[in-house]
Structure formats: C-alpha cells, structure tokens
Amino acid sequence: MPTSIRLDPETEKRLDHLVARTGRTKAYYLRELIARGLEDIEDYYLATDALERLRKGEEQIHSSAEVRKELGLDN
C-alpha cells in the first residue's frame, strides 16, 4: 500500500546520509523503522489503554498467589 510522509529537514538529511553510505533505499530504512518501532508503539498505547480501564474499574487485578492457585501451581 503506497503511503506518503513528510520528514523534517534534519531527519531527511540523516536518512539521505545513511542511504548514501550503505547503498540501501529510503524505502528499506522506512520499512525497518516502522517494523521495529511498531511493536514499541503498540506496547505503549495498549498498556496505556489497559491502565485507563484499570483506573475506571473495568479491569480486574489478580495477585500472583491467586493465579498460582487457580492454575494449580501451589503444589
């Protein structure tokens, strides 16, 4: 899926330098950045969402002792 983004001049300059030094394409590095950064972004926003639900009382908290007991791991 084709996508366009605008980069600030400093970022564009750094990317151009990397491309010139390595011979890889801008698209290669942008795909790498997205793939590597997406997991971090997902973790952050999903954790923030879960924390908000917890604060609203929409999520339950279970102690490790409760979980061990429920899973039969106390033996």
Secondary structure, 3 states (H helix, E strand, C coil): CCCCCCCCHHHHHHHHHHHHHHCCCHHHHHHHHHHHHHHHHHHHHHHHHHHHHHHCCCCCCCCHHHHHHHCCCCC
